[in-house]
Structure formats: C-alpha cells, structure tokens
Amino acid sequence: MHTVIRLATLDDIDALFAIRTSVVQNHLSVVQMADLGITPQMLADSIREAPCAWVAEVDGVRAAFAMVDLAEGGVFAMFVLPSHENLGLGRQLMAVAEAALFEHHDTLFLITDGRDEIRANGFYRHLGWSVVERVEGDDVRYQKSRAG
C-alpha cells in the first residue's frame, strides 16, 4: 500500500465532495452542504486563497481529506472513505492540518457531533483534543493547544 499526503488542488474538488458524501456518521448530502454554504466554488476559492486542504491518496485513489480555516484556527473538515478507514489516514491528515494551524495559532478548534456513538469523538480525544463546550444541538467544540 502506497500512501501519499499532498496539498489539494482544484482538480480534487469533485473527489472531496465524493469522500464527504460517502461517510456514514455525520453524513451530509451535496444539497445539505450547499445549504450550509459549502459548494464547489467555496472550496475552489479557499484552495486558491491559501494552502488549506490536503488529500490522502492510497495506491492512486483519493481516499481521505482534511481542510482547515487558517484565519480562524479551526479544522473545517476531516473525512475518510469508509473503504479506507483504519489505515491511519485520518491521523496523518490531522498531523498535517494541526502543523499548518499551529504556525498561526496557539490554540486550535474543531466542531463536531458530540454524541457518544460518533466515532470521531474517540479519534479526536486520542489525538489530544478536549471538549470545551457544547455549541448547538448535539455539536461540541474541541480545542487543542500547542504542546509546550
């Protein structure tokens, strides 16, 4: 298995949407994402503006991605194709995303569904993130500070 983590390009946008809509937990359709302002144009504008998204390729297949908001210091997205879970792709992408954010911020954040059955919560806690507050509905805000 050959894995490459690289910056996302405009050519990756369709794959990012395919990965995002493939997940079972925290699933959103293309229509639901558009309702939230997450569109191909929004991703294209973000990618053009700054290095803010990374893709994990496994044997040439785009299998996972992470995206950050450099200005705000947040992890905007981190998703893995169900067929490629448990390969360490999320961990590798989070390391790259955190490193990029820590270049600009001492404390990082992300917001996700905080329900116990959502596997991402264990993943984030394992990586040293801590829940600091409930934000809306079942969503929680995690934070991680620079080690030191």
C-alpha positions in Angstrom: 0.0 0.0 0.0 1.5 3.3 -1.1 0.1 6.4 0.7 0.8 10.0 -0.3 -0.4 13.1 1.6 -0.4 16.1 -0.6 -2.0 19.6 -0.9 -5.4 19.5 -2.5 -5.7 21.2 -5.9 -8.7 22.4 -7.9 -8.7 19.1 -9.7 -9.5 17.4 -6.3 -12.8 19.2 -5.6 -15.1 16.5 -7.1 -13.2 13.9 -5.1 -13.5 15.9 -1.9 -17.3 16.0 -2.3 -17.4 12.3 -3.1 -15.4 11.5 0.1 -17.5 13.8 2.2 -20.8 12.4 1.0 -19.6 8.8 1.4 -19.4 8.8 5.1 -22.0 7.1 7.3 -21.6 9.1 10.5 -22.0 12.9 10.2 -23.3 12.4 6.7 -24.3 15.4 4.6 -25.6 15.3 1.1 -24.5 17.8 -1.6 -27.7 19.7 -1.1 -27.3 19.8 2.7 -23.7 21.1 2.2 -24.9 23.8 -0.2 -27.5 24.9 2.3 -24.6 25.4 4.7 -22.6 27.4 2.1 -20.2 24.5 1.3 -20.1 24.5 -2.5 -17.5 23.6 -5.2 -17.0 27.3 -5.7 -16.4 27.9 -1.9 -13.8 25.1 -1.9 -12.1 26.4 -5.0 -11.9 29.9 -3.6 -10.5 28.5 -0.3 -7.9 26.4 -2.1 -6.8 29.3 -4.3 -6.5 31.6 -1.3 -4.2 29.5 0.9 -2.8 26.0 1.4 -5.7 24.8 3.5 -6.7 21.3 2.3 -4.8 18.0 2.0 -5.6 14.8 0.3 -4.5 11.3 1.2 -4.1 9.0 -1.8 -3.8 5.3 -1.3 -2.4 3.5 -4.4 -3.5 6.4 -6.5 -7.1 6.6 -5.0 -8.1 9.8 -3.3 -9.2 8.2 0.0 -9.4 11.0 2.6 -9.0 14.7 3.1 -8.6 17.4 5.7 -9.4 21.1 5.4 -8.6 23.9 7.8 -9.6 27.6 8.3 -6.2 29.2 8.6 -7.6 32.6 9.7 -9.8 31.2 12.5 -7.5 28.3 13.6 -10.0 25.6 13.0 -10.2 22.2 11.5 -13.0 22.6 9.0 -13.2 19.0 7.7 -11.6 15.6 8.1 -13.2 12.7 6.3 -12.1 9.2 5.1 -13.8 6.9 2.6 -15.5 4.1 4.5 -13.5 1.6 2.4 -10.2 3.1 3.6 -10.9 3.5 7.4 -8.4 2.2 9.9 -5.4 2.8 7.7 -4.1 5.8 9.7 -5.1 8.3 7.0 -7.0 10.4 9.5 -4.1 10.5 11.9 -1.7 11.5 9.1 -4.0 14.2 7.8 -4.7 15.6 11.2 -0.9 15.9 11.9 -0.5 17.9 8.7 -3.6 20.1 9.4 -2.5 20.7 13.0 1.0 21.7 12.0 -0.3 24.2 9.5 -2.7 25.7 12.0 -0.1 25.8 14.8 2.1 28.0 12.5 -0.5 30.7 13.0 -2.3 29.9 16.3 -1.5 28.6 19.8 -4.9 27.0 20.3 -6.9 25.2 17.6 -10.5 24.2 17.5 -13.0 22.0 15.7 -16.7 21.4 16.0 -18.4 18.0 15.5 -21.3 16.0 16.6 -20.7 15.2 20.3 -22.9 12.2 20.7 -21.2 9.2 22.3 -21.8 6.9 19.3 -20.0 9.1 16.9 -16.5 7.5 16.5 -14.8 10.8 15.6 -15.0 11.8 19.2 -12.8 9.0 20.4 -10.4 9.7 17.5 -10.1 13.4 18.4 -9.6 12.6 22.1 -6.9 10.1 21.3 -5.1 12.8 19.4 -5.1 15.1 22.4 -8.2 17.2 21.7 -10.5 18.2 24.6 -14.2 19.1 24.6 -14.6 22.7 25.9 -18.2 23.4 25.3 -21.5 22.3 23.7 -22.2 24.7 20.9 -25.5 23.9 19.1 -27.8 20.8 19.4 -25.5 17.8 19.7 -22.4 19.6 18.5 -19.4 20.2 20.7 -16.3 22.4 20.4 -12.9 20.7 20.8 -9.7 22.5 21.4 -6.1 21.6 21.3 -3.2 23.8 22.5 0.4 23.8 21.4 2.4 21.4 23.5 5.0 23.2 25.5 
